Amino acid sequence: MGESLHTVTALPEARRPGCPFDPPAELIDARRHGPISRYTHPGGRPGWLITGYDLVRSVLADSRFSSRKELLNVGDFEVPPAPPGEFLLTDDPLHRRYRKPLMGKFTVRRMQQLTERVEQITAARLDAMEKAGPPTDLVTAFAKPIPAIIICELLGVPYEDRGSFQEQIDAFLGRETTEEELIAAYTATQEYLAGLVAAKRANPTDDVLSDLTDSDLTEEELRGIALILLAAGFDTTANMLALGTFALLRNPEQLAALRADPALIDRAVEELLRYLSVAKTFMRTALVDIELGGQTIEAGTTVVLSYNTANRDPERFADPHLLDLHRQDGGHLAFGHGIHQCLGQQLARVKMRVAFPALLNRFPTLRLAVPAEEVGLRPETADIYGVKSLPVTWDA
């Protein structure tokens, strides 16, 4: 790890110009010095930054590191517990209580059964794009509508409500609004979900939320679970579709390889997940003193896990900064690891396996409509990385 332990004073808020797909330079530099660095949280508390693949994976699998929100030790202030139902920020047994009723809803088999519906939704979006003609913003025309429609159908959002509902969730998940607008959108979404839960209890329909109302989960817990499913099922996939298309357009050899060999799509999806790592960082707090990477993580210390540098770790992946759709060394951490590994990962894979080939086949001359450096990127401070918009065009 070098002669002295590397120190990171702040997480970067931007990526290097011209490198929209690579982790920020400061994080890549930290990984070069070793898999663990000292770090000071914005609130002033000392912590650790974990950038190496093996160490990130080990922390995610270690129950001595807690996900509980109220244990985050990042400043001289108390952090409130996670709202009821938000299982990403809890530990077992509460985490198990929230997650167990969902386990059977997101199996590989069930998600594969959704493939035909994903194909229909994708084809409808492509039809609309083709009818409107070039150019278009791929984010609003394609990347956002597909996961939004799917998650609305899974939750049982009535058709007539979907337009306004999608605007609400986009407003608070996109984080591109003012604080007042964000709070208003979040409050409106919470109120809508409360009404939706009550409606499903009174008149269940064929959807995940109706199934959950048959459990012992409270109204608040159901609302919190629905909010997590929204965030995971909409924002992450939308940004993978848009940023993934951007990455393919900037790597024409890889794009050509995917067009030439449709069977490559499974491996391509996994490589794009690794390469882009749109869910960038998570935090865990040590419950006891823990030896990690030759250092002692004291009880009560919060560590930052850098997924995007872990997925670019040269000790785990050959030529890690290269997008290679033929890559053999899988096992990325884009969906996390351990008990909190992404519940909807199979659904995300289905959407990407359908959407990428459909888009590329429908528009074989698809290309950026602006210079690459003019594509607007989400700030590094956003929970999920991606593009604000992706102007594209094609030969009509």
C-alpha positions as CSV (number, residue, x, y, z in Angstrom):
1,M,0.0,0.0,0.0
2,G,3.0,2.3,-0.2
3,E,5.2,3.9,2.4
4,S,2.4,5.9,4.1
5,L,-1.4,5.5,4.2
6,H,-3.1,7.7,1.6
7,T,-5.6,10.3,2.8
8,V,-8.6,11.6,0.9
9,T,-9.9,14.9,2.4
10,A,-13.2,15.1,0.3
11,L,-15.0,13.1,-2.2
12,P,-14.8,14.7,-5.7
13,E,-17.8,16.5,-7.1
14,A,-16.8,16.2,-10.8
15,R,-15.1,13.9,-13.2
16,R,-12.2,14.7,-15.5
17,P,-13.2,16.6,-18.6
18,G,-13.6,14.2,-21.5
19,C,-13.8,11.2,-19.2
20,P,-17.5,10.9,-18.4
21,F,-17.4,7.1,-17.9
22,D,-14.3,6.9,-15.6
23,P,-14.5,7.4,-11.8
24,P,-13.2,10.8,-10.6
25,A,-9.4,11.1,-10.9
26,E,-9.0,11.5,-7.1
27,L,-10.7,8.1,-6.5
28,I,-8.6,6.4,-9.2
29,D,-5.5,7.9,-7.6
30,A,-6.6,6.7,-4.1
31,R,-6.9,3.1,-5.5
32,R,-3.4,3.3,-6.9
33,H,-2.1,4.0,-3.4
34,G,-4.0,1.0,-2.0
35,P,-7.4,-0.4,-1.4
36,I,-8.1,1.6,1.8
37,S,-7.5,5.3,2.5
38,R,-8.1,7.6,5.4
39,Y,-11.1,9.9,4.9
40,T,-12.8,12.8,6.6
41,H,-16.5,13.0,6.3
42,P,-18.1,16.3,5.3
43,G,-19.4,16.7,8.8
44,G,-15.8,16.5,10.2
45,R,-15.7,12.9,11.6
46,P,-12.8,10.7,10.6
47,G,-13.6,7.7,8.5
48,W,-12.2,5.4,5.8
49,L,-12.6,5.2,2.0
50,I,-12.6,1.7,0.6
51,T,-11.6,1.6,-3.1
52,G,-10.4,-2.0,-3.6
53,Y,-12.7,-4.7,-5.0
54,D,-11.8,-7.4,-2.4
55,L,-12.2,-5.1,0.6
56,V,-15.5,-3.6,-0.7
57,R,-16.9,-7.1,-1.2
58,S,-15.7,-8.2,2.2
59,V,-17.4,-5.3,4.0
60,L,-20.6,-5.9,2.2
61,A,-20.6,-9.5,3.4
62,D,-19.6,-8.7,7.0
63,S,-22.5,-8.4,9.5
64,R,-20.1,-6.5,11.8
65,F,-20.6,-3.5,9.4
66,S,-24.1,-2.0,9.8
67,S,-26.3,-0.4,7.2
68,R,-28.4,1.3,9.8
69,K,-28.9,4.9,8.9
70,E,-29.0,6.2,12.5
71,L,-25.5,4.7,13.2
72,L,-23.9,6.8,10.5
73,N,-21.1,8.7,12.2
74,V,-20.3,11.5,9.8
75,G,-20.5,14.7,11.9
76,D,-21.5,16.2,15.3
77,F,-25.1,15.6,14.8
78,E,-27.6,12.8,15.1
79,V,-28.8,10.9,12.0
80,P,-32.5,9.8,12.2
81,P,-33.4,6.2,11.6
82,A,-34.6,5.1,8.2
83,P,-38.3,5.6,7.6
84,P,-40.4,2.4,8.0
85,G,-40.0,0.1,5.0
86,E,-36.7,1.5,3.6
87,F,-34.9,-1.8,4.0
88,L,-31.6,-0.6,2.3
89,L,-30.8,1.3,5.5
90,T,-31.6,-1.4,8.1
91,D,-30.0,-4.6,9.4
92,D,-31.5,-8.0,10.1
93,P,-34.0,-8.8,11.6
94,L,-35.8,-5.7,10.5
95,H,-34.2,-5.8,7.0
96,R,-35.4,-9.5,6.7
97,R,-38.9,-8.5,7.7
98,Y,-39.1,-5.9,4.9
99,R,-37.3,-7.9,2.2
100,K,-38.7,-11.4,2.8
101,P,-42.2,-10.7,1.4
102,L,-40.6,-9.4,-1.8
103,M,-38.2,-12.3,-2.5
104,G,-40.7,-14.4,-4.5
105,K,-41.7,-11.4,-6.6
106,F,-38.3,-10.8,-8.3
107,T,-37.0,-14.3,-9.1
108,V,-35.2,-15.0,-12.3
109,R,-38.1,-17.0,-13.7
110,R,-40.7,-14.2,-12.9
111,M,-38.5,-11.6,-14.4
112,Q,-38.0,-13.6,-17.6
113,Q,-41.7,-13.9,-17.8
114,L,-41.9,-10.1,-18.0
115,T,-39.6,-10.1,-21.1
116,E,-42.5,-10.0,-23.6
117,R,-44.1,-7.0,-21.8
118,V,-40.7,-5.2,-21.8
119,E,-40.4,-5.9,-25.5
120,Q,-43.9,-4.4,-26.1
121,I,-43.1,-1.2,-24.1
122,T,-39.7,-0.9,-25.8
123,A,-41.2,-1.3,-29.3
124,A,-43.9,1.3,-28.5
125,R,-41.2,3.8,-27.5
126,L,-39.2,3.1,-30.6
127,D,-42.3,3.6,-32.8
128,A,-42.9,7.0,-31.2
129,M,-39.2,8.0,-31.7
130,E,-39.4,6.9,-35.4
131,K,-42.7,8.7,-36.0
132,A,-41.4,11.9,-34.4
133,G,-38.2,11.7,-36.3
134,P,-34.7,12.9,-35.4
135,P,-33.2,14.4,-33.4
136,T,-34.4,13.5,-30.0
137,D,-33.4,13.4,-26.3
138,L,-32.9,9.7,-25.7
139,V,-33.4,10.2,-21.9
140,T,-37.0,11.5,-22.2
141,A,-37.9,9.5,-25.3
142,F,-36.5,6.1,-24.4
143,A,-34.4,5.7,-21.2
144,K,-36.9,7.0,-18.7
145,P,-40.3,5.8,-20.1
146,I,-39.4,2.1,-20.3
147,P,-38.5,1.5,-16.6
148,A,-41.2,4.0,-15.5
149,I,-44.0,2.1,-17.2
150,I,-42.7,-1.2,-15.9
151,I,-42.4,-0.1,-12.3
152,C,-45.9,1.6,-12.5
153,E,-47.3,-1.7,-13.7
154,L,-45.5,-3.7,-11.0
155,L,-46.9,-1.4,-8.3
156,G,-50.3,-1.3,-9.8
157,V,-50.4,2.5,-10.5
158,P,-53.6,3.1,-12.4
159,Y,-53.0,4.0,-16.1
160,E,-54.7,7.5,-15.8
161,D,-52.3,8.4,-12.9
162,R,-49.0,7.4,-14.6
163,G,-48.2,10.6,-16.4
164,S,-48.3,12.8,-13.3
165,F,-46.9,10.1,-11.1
166,Q,-43.8,9.7,-13.3
167,E,-43.3,13.5,-13.3
168,Q,-43.3,13.4,-9.5
169,I,-40.8,10.6,-9.1
170,D,-38.6,12.0,-11.7
171,A,-38.5,15.4,-9.9
172,F,-37.2,14.0,-6.6
173,L,-35.1,11.2,-7.9
174,G,-33.4,13.3,-10.6
175,R,-32.2,15.8,-8.0
176,E,-32.1,18.5,-10.7
177,T,-34.7,20.7,-8.9
178,T,-34.5,23.3,-6.2
179,E,-34.7,22.0,-2.6
180,E,-38.2,23.4,-2.3
181,E,-39.3,21.6,-5.5
182,L,-37.6,18.4,-4.4
183,I,-39.4,18.4,-1.0
184,A,-42.7,19.2,-2.7
185,A,-42.2,16.3,-5.2
186,Y,-41.2,13.9,-2.4
187,T,-44.2,14.9,-0.3
188,A,-46.6,14.5,-3.2
189,T,-45.1,11.0,-4.0
190,Q,-45.5,9.9,-0.4
191,E,-49.1,11.1,-0.3
192,Y,-49.8,9.4,-3.6
193,L,-48.3,6.1,-2.3
194,A,-50.3,6.3,0.9
195,G,-53.5,6.5,-1.1
196,L,-52.3,3.7,-3.4
197,V,-51.6,1.4,-0.5
198,A,-55.1,2.1,1.0
199,A,-56.7,1.4,-2.4
200,K,-54.8,-1.9,-2.8
201,R,-55.9,-3.0,0.6
202,A,-59.5,-2.2,-0.2
203,N,-59.5,-3.6,-3.8
204,P,-56.4,-5.8,-4.5
205,T,-55.3,-6.1,-8.1
206,D,-52.7,-8.2,-9.9
207,D,-49.5,-6.4,-8.8
208,V,-46.7,-6.5,-6.3
209,L,-48.2,-3.9,-4.0
210,S,-51.5,-5.7,-3.7
211,D,-49.7,-8.9,-2.9
212,L,-47.8,-7.1,-0.1
213,T,-51.0,-5.8,1.5
214,D,-51.8,-9.4,2.4
215,S,-48.8,-9.4,4.8
216,D,-48.4,-8.0,8.3
217,L,-46.6,-4.9,7.0
218,T,-48.0,-1.6,8.2
219,E,-49.3,1.2,6.0
220,E,-46.1,3.2,6.6
221,E,-43.9,0.1,5.9
222,L,-45.7,-0.6,2.6
223,R,-45.3,3.0,1.5
224,G,-41.6,2.9,2.3
225,I,-41.1,-0.3,0.5
226,A,-42.9,1.1,-2.5
227,L,-40.6,4.1,-2.5
228,I,-37.5,1.9,-2.5
229,L,-38.9,-0.1,-5.4
230,L,-39.5,3.1,-7.3
231,A,-36.0,4.4,-6.8
232,A,-34.3,1.1,-7.6
233,G,-36.6,0.2,-10.4
234,F,-36.7,3.5,-12.2
235,D,-33.7,5.8,-11.6
236,T,-30.9,3.2,-11.9
237,T,-32.2,1.5,-15.0
238,A,-33.0,4.8,-16.8
239,N,-29.5,6.0,-16.2
240,M,-28.0,2.7,-17.3
241,L,-29.9,2.8,-20.6
242,A,-29.0,6.4,-21.4
243,L,-25.4,6.3,-20.1
244,G,-24.9,2.8,-21.6
245,T,-26.0,4.0,-25.0
246,F,-23.6,7.0,-24.7
247,A,-20.8,4.6,-23.8
248,L,-21.5,2.4,-26.8
249,L,-21.7,5.4,-29.2
250,R,-18.3,6.5,-27.9
251,N,-16.8,3.0,-28.4
252,P,-17.8,2.2,-32.0
253,E,-15.8,-1.1,-32.1
254,Q,-17.8,-2.4,-29.2
255,L,-21.0,-1.1,-30.7
256,A,-20.2,-2.9,-34.0
257,A,-19.4,-6.1,-32.1
258,L,-22.8,-6.0,-30.4
259,R,-24.6,-5.4,-33.6
260,A,-22.7,-8.2,-35.3
261,D,-23.4,-10.8,-32.6
262,P,-26.8,-10.5,-30.8
263,A,-25.8,-13.4,-28.5
264,L,-23.2,-11.0,-27.0
265,I,-26.0,-9.0,-25.2
266,D,-25.8,-10.9,-21.9
267,R,-22.1,-10.3,-21.6
268,A,-22.5,-6.7,-22.9
269,V,-25.0,-5.9,-20.2
270,E,-22.7,-7.2,-17.4
271,E,-19.7,-5.3,-18.8
272,L,-21.7,-2.0,-19.0
273,L,-22.9,-2.5,-15.4
274,R,-19.2,-2.9,-14.3
275,Y,-17.8,-0.2,-16.5
276,L,-20.4,2.5,-15.6
277,S,-21.3,1.6,-11.9
278,V,-24.1,4.2,-11.8
279,A,-24.7,3.5,-8.1
280,K,-21.3,4.8,-7.1
281,T,-21.0,4.8,-3.3
282,F,-22.6,3.3,-0.2
283,M,-21.7,3.6,3.5
284,R,-21.4,1.1,6.4
285,T,-20.6,1.6,10.1
286,A,-18.4,-0.7,12.1
287,L,-20.2,-2.2,15.1
288,V,-17.0,-3.4,16.7
289,D,-13.2,-2.9,16.1
290,I,-12.5,-4.6,12.8
291,E,-9.1,-5.4,11.1
292,L,-9.4,-4.5,7.4
293,G,-6.7,-4.1,4.8
294,G,-4.0,-3.9,7.5
295,Q,-5.9,-1.2,9.3
296,T,-8.1,-1.1,12.4
297,I,-11.6,0.2,11.8
298,E,-12.7,1.3,15.2
299,A,-16.2,0.6,16.4
300,G,-18.6,3.5,15.5
301,T,-16.5,4.5,12.4
302,T,-18.4,5.0,9.1
303,V,-16.6,3.8,6.0
304,V,-17.4,4.8,2.4
305,L,-17.5,2.0,-0.2
306,S,-16.6,3.1,-3.7
307,Y,-18.3,0.7,-6.1
308,N,-17.0,2.4,-9.2
309,T,-13.3,2.1,-8.3
310,A,-13.9,-1.4,-7.0
311,N,-15.3,-2.3,-10.4
312,R,-12.2,-0.7,-12.0
313,D,-9.7,-2.5,-9.7
314,P,-6.8,-3.7,-11.8
315,E,-6.1,-6.5,-9.3
316,R,-9.6,-7.9,-10.1
317,F,-10.2,-6.9,-13.8
318,A,-7.7,-6.9,-16.6
319,D,-7.5,-3.5,-18.4
320,P,-10.2,-2.2,-16.1
321,H,-10.7,1.1,-17.8
322,L,-11.4,-0.5,-21.1
323,L,-15.0,-1.2,-22.2
324,D,-14.7,-4.8,-23.5
325,L,-18.0,-6.6,-24.3
326,H,-16.1,-9.9,-24.7
327,R,-14.7,-9.6,-21.1
328,Q,-14.4,-12.9,-19.4
329,D,-13.6,-11.8,-15.8
330,G,-17.1,-11.1,-14.4
331,G,-18.3,-10.8,-10.9
332,H,-18.8,-7.0,-10.7
333,L,-20.3,-5.2,-7.7
334,A,-22.8,-3.0,-9.6
335,F,-25.7,-4.6,-7.7
336,G,-23.8,-4.8,-4.4
337,H,-23.1,-8.0,-2.5
338,G,-24.4,-9.8,0.6
339,I,-27.8,-9.4,2.2
340,H,-28.4,-6.0,0.6
341,Q,-27.6,-7.1,-3.0
342,C,-30.1,-5.5,-5.3
343,L,-33.5,-7.2,-5.2
344,G,-34.4,-6.1,-8.7
345,Q,-31.2,-7.0,-10.4
346,Q,-32.9,-9.6,-12.7
347,L,-35.5,-7.2,-13.8
348,A,-32.9,-4.6,-14.6
349,R,-31.0,-7.2,-16.7
350,V,-34.2,-8.0,-18.6
351,K,-34.9,-4.4,-19.4
352,M,-31.3,-3.8,-20.7
353,R,-31.1,-7.1,-22.6
354,V,-34.3,-6.1,-24.5
355,A,-33.8,-2.3,-24.8
356,F,-30.2,-2.0,-26.1
357,P,-30.5,-4.4,-29.1
358,A,-33.9,-3.1,-30.0
359,L,-32.7,0.5,-30.1
360,L,-29.5,-0.3,-32.0
361,N,-31.4,-2.5,-34.5
362,R,-34.2,0.0,-35.1
363,F,-31.7,2.9,-35.7
364,P,-28.5,1.5,-37.3
365,T,-27.2,5.0,-37.9
366,L,-27.9,6.2,-34.4
367,R,-25.3,8.8,-33.3
368,L,-24.8,11.8,-31.0
369,A,-26.5,15.0,-32.2
370,V,-24.0,17.1,-30.3
371,P,-20.3,16.9,-29.5
372,A,-19.6,14.4,-26.8
373,E,-18.2,17.0,-24.4
374,E,-21.6,18.9,-24.6
375,V,-23.6,16.0,-23.2
376,G,-24.9,17.2,-19.9
377,L,-23.8,14.9,-17.0
378,R,-25.4,14.5,-13.6
379,P,-23.3,15.9,-10.8
380,E,-21.1,13.5,-8.9
381,T,-23.2,14.4,-5.8
382,A,-26.3,12.8,-7.2
383,D,-27.1,9.4,-5.8
384,I,-27.2,7.8,-9.2
385,Y,-24.7,8.9,-11.9
386,G,-25.9,9.4,-15.5
387,V,-26.7,12.0,-18.1
388,K,-29.2,14.8,-17.8
389,S,-30.0,14.5,-21.5
390,L,-28.6,12.6,-24.5
391,P,-29.3,14.3,-27.8
392,V,-29.2,11.7,-30.6
393,T,-30.0,11.6,-34.3
394,W,-30.1,9.1,-37.1
395,D,-30.7,8.9,-40.8
396,A,-34.5,9.0,-41.2
